[in-house]
Amino acid sequence: MRQLQVRRLGLLPYAEGLELQRALVEDRKADRIPDTLLLLQHPHVVTIGVKKDGRRHIIASPEQLAARGVEVFETGRGGDVTYHGPGQLVGYPILDLNPDRRDVHRYVRDLEDVMIRVCAGYGLTADRVKGFSGAWIGDEKIGAIGVRISRWVTSHGLAFNVTTNVEFFDLIVPCGISDKGVTSLAVKLGRAPEMSDVEDRFVEQFAAV
């Protein structure tokens, strides 16, 4: 039985989230902390992963982004460009995959599984879409994944749309995918679920997976 420490941080600026992850990754490598799951929301921000076309997938001009209060960050995670903002549950697992889970593809599938299970708890059928990561309801993505793994310790993670204003995704080509949409729990349920309830369910399913 492995211990998982869960930290619920509320609204946290993206730069602070990056610094916290860097520190915790070093602590996890040195075994100073147990496996840790950060749950938080970010103010409006567009982040660019390591895929080379990421910046080209920002549609909005710097002036348009600034007018809407959206910051832009280049980050060391996998994947393309994405948006984070209030109402989106961001999960940053700081996990040591040693010795028995050293499989990047399995790890990404497990993160997808967590989001699919959370959707199921609300009566929604989410699934995977072949060739793309994340959790999908039909042709609309409800949860995105972008991870970084260093010496088998994970950081970055996933972004799950709860009451996210999905219009902000119009500023970019989300994850570089132009022919599919984005949705949220609130859109699919026709009501706004409480973030604290979503976090509770997320922790439960994360531990189970």
C-alpha positions as CSV (number, residue, x, y, z in Angstrom):
1,M,0.0,0.0,0.0
2,R,1.5,3.3,-1.1
3,Q,0.8,6.6,0.5
4,L,-0.6,9.5,-1.5
5,Q,-0.6,13.0,-0.1
6,V,-3.2,15.2,-1.6
7,R,-2.8,19.0,-1.6
8,R,-5.8,21.2,-2.7
9,L,-4.3,24.6,-3.5
10,G,-7.3,26.5,-5.0
11,L,-6.4,29.2,-7.5
12,L,-2.6,29.4,-8.1
13,P,-0.7,31.5,-10.7
14,Y,0.9,29.2,-13.3
15,A,4.4,30.4,-12.5
16,E,4.0,29.4,-8.9
17,G,2.6,26.0,-9.9
18,L,5.8,25.4,-12.0
19,E,8.1,26.3,-9.2
20,L,6.2,24.2,-6.7
21,Q,6.4,21.2,-9.0
22,R,10.1,21.6,-9.6
23,A,10.7,21.6,-5.8
24,L,8.4,18.7,-5.2
25,V,10.0,16.6,-8.0
26,E,13.4,17.0,-6.3
27,D,11.9,16.1,-2.9
28,R,10.3,13.0,-4.4
29,K,13.5,11.9,-6.1
30,A,15.3,12.2,-2.8
31,D,12.4,10.4,-1.0
32,R,11.8,13.3,1.3
33,I,8.1,13.2,0.5
34,P,5.6,10.5,-0.5
35,D,3.7,10.4,-3.8
36,T,1.8,13.7,-4.0
37,L,-1.2,14.9,-6.0
38,L,-1.7,18.7,-6.4
39,L,-5.2,19.8,-7.3
40,L,-5.7,23.4,-8.2
41,Q,-7.0,25.9,-10.7
42,H,-5.0,28.5,-12.7
43,P,-5.9,32.1,-13.7
44,H,-6.3,32.4,-17.5
45,V,-3.1,31.1,-19.2
46,V,-2.1,29.5,-22.5
47,T,0.7,27.0,-22.1
48,I,2.9,25.6,-24.9
49,G,4.3,22.0,-24.7
50,V,7.5,20.7,-26.3
51,K,5.9,19.9,-29.7
52,K,7.6,22.3,-32.2
53,D,4.4,23.7,-33.7
54,G,2.9,24.7,-30.4
55,R,3.3,28.5,-30.8
56,R,1.7,28.4,-34.3
57,H,-1.4,27.0,-32.7
58,I,-2.1,30.2,-30.8
59,I,-4.7,31.9,-33.0
60,A,-5.2,35.1,-31.0
61,S,-2.7,38.0,-31.3
62,P,-0.6,39.0,-28.3
63,E,-2.9,42.1,-28.0
64,Q,-6.0,40.0,-28.0
65,L,-4.6,37.7,-25.3
66,A,-3.6,40.7,-23.2
67,A,-7.0,42.2,-23.5
68,R,-8.6,39.1,-22.1
69,G,-6.0,38.8,-19.3
70,V,-4.4,35.6,-20.7
71,E,-0.7,34.9,-20.0
72,V,1.4,32.7,-22.2
73,F,4.0,30.2,-20.9
74,E,6.4,27.8,-22.6
75,T,6.6,24.7,-20.5
76,G,8.6,21.4,-20.3
77,R,5.6,19.1,-20.5
78,G,4.7,16.9,-23.4
79,G,2.0,17.8,-25.9
80,D,1.0,20.9,-27.8
81,V,-0.8,24.1,-26.7
82,T,-3.6,24.3,-24.2
83,Y,-5.6,26.7,-22.1
84,H,-6.0,26.7,-18.3
85,G,-8.5,28.9,-16.4
86,P,-10.9,29.2,-13.5
87,G,-13.4,26.3,-13.4
88,Q,-10.9,23.8,-14.7
89,L,-9.5,21.2,-12.3
90,V,-5.8,20.8,-12.9
91,G,-4.1,17.8,-11.4
92,Y,-0.3,17.6,-11.0
93,P,0.7,14.1,-9.8
94,I,4.3,14.0,-8.4
95,L,4.7,10.2,-8.4
96,D,7.7,7.9,-8.4
97,L,6.9,5.2,-11.0
98,N,9.7,3.1,-9.8
99,P,10.0,0.2,-9.6
100,D,6.9,-1.4,-11.1
101,R,5.2,1.3,-13.2
102,R,7.9,2.4,-15.5
103,D,5.7,2.7,-18.6
104,V,4.9,6.1,-20.0
105,H,2.0,4.9,-22.1
106,R,0.4,3.1,-19.2
107,Y,0.8,6.2,-17.1
108,V,-1.0,8.3,-19.7
109,R,-3.8,5.7,-20.1
110,D,-4.2,5.6,-16.3
111,L,-4.7,9.4,-16.2
112,E,-7.3,9.1,-19.0
113,D,-9.0,6.3,-17.0
114,V,-9.3,8.6,-13.9
115,M,-11.1,11.3,-15.9
116,I,-13.3,8.7,-17.7
117,R,-14.3,7.3,-14.3
118,V,-15.1,10.7,-12.9
119,C,-17.4,11.4,-15.9
120,A,-19.1,8.0,-15.3
121,G,-19.8,9.1,-11.7
122,Y,-21.9,11.9,-13.2
123,G,-23.7,9.7,-15.6
124,L,-21.6,10.7,-18.6
125,T,-20.0,8.3,-21.0
126,A,-16.4,9.5,-21.8
127,D,-13.9,7.5,-23.7
128,R,-10.6,7.6,-25.6
129,V,-10.2,8.7,-29.2
130,K,-7.7,6.7,-31.2
131,G,-4.6,8.7,-32.0
132,F,-5.2,11.4,-29.4
133,S,-4.6,11.5,-25.7
134,G,-7.2,12.8,-23.1
135,A,-10.8,12.0,-22.2
136,W,-13.5,12.6,-24.8
137,I,-17.3,12.8,-24.9
138,G,-18.0,12.1,-28.6
139,D,-15.8,14.4,-30.6
140,E,-15.3,16.9,-27.7
141,K,-12.4,16.8,-25.3
142,I,-13.3,17.2,-21.7
143,G,-9.9,16.4,-20.3
144,A,-6.4,17.1,-21.6
145,I,-3.1,15.4,-20.7
146,G,0.5,16.7,-20.9
147,V,3.1,15.0,-18.7
148,R,6.8,15.3,-17.9
149,I,8.8,12.4,-16.5
150,S,12.3,12.8,-15.1
151,R,14.1,9.7,-13.7
152,W,10.6,8.2,-13.5
153,V,9.2,10.9,-11.3
154,T,6.2,12.5,-12.9
155,S,5.1,16.2,-13.0
156,H,2.6,18.3,-15.0
157,G,-0.4,16.1,-15.7
158,L,-4.0,16.8,-16.7
159,A,-6.6,19.5,-17.0
160,F,-10.3,18.5,-16.6
161,N,-13.0,21.0,-17.6
162,V,-15.6,21.4,-14.9
163,T,-17.2,24.8,-15.2
164,T,-14.5,26.2,-17.6
165,N,-15.6,28.9,-20.0
166,V,-14.8,26.9,-23.2
167,E,-14.9,30.0,-25.3
168,F,-11.3,30.7,-24.2
169,F,-10.3,27.6,-26.3
170,D,-11.2,29.7,-29.4
171,L,-8.0,31.6,-28.8
172,I,-5.9,28.5,-29.8
173,V,-6.1,25.3,-31.7
174,P,-6.4,23.1,-28.6
175,C,-3.7,20.5,-28.5
176,G,-3.1,21.2,-32.2
177,I,-6.4,19.4,-33.1
178,S,-8.5,21.6,-35.5
179,D,-11.4,19.3,-36.3
180,K,-12.7,18.5,-32.8
181,G,-14.3,20.4,-30.0
182,V,-14.0,21.1,-26.3
183,T,-16.6,20.6,-23.6
184,S,-17.0,20.7,-19.9
185,L,-18.9,18.9,-17.1
186,A,-21.2,21.9,-16.7
187,V,-22.1,21.9,-20.5
188,K,-22.8,18.2,-20.5
189,L,-24.8,18.2,-17.3
190,G,-26.7,21.4,-17.9
191,R,-25.7,22.5,-14.4
192,A,-22.5,23.6,-12.6
193,P,-21.2,20.9,-10.3
194,E,-19.3,22.0,-7.1
195,M,-15.6,21.9,-7.6
196,S,-15.1,20.5,-4.2
197,D,-17.4,17.5,-5.1
198,V,-15.4,17.0,-8.4
199,E,-12.2,17.1,-6.4
200,D,-13.5,14.5,-3.9
201,R,-14.5,12.1,-6.8
202,F,-11.2,12.8,-8.6
203,V,-9.1,11.8,-5.5
204,E,-11.2,8.7,-5.0
205,Q,-10.8,7.5,-8.6
206,F,-7.1,8.5,-8.7
207,A,-6.4,6.3,-5.7
208,A,-8.4,3.5,-7.2
209,V,-6.5,3.6,-10.5
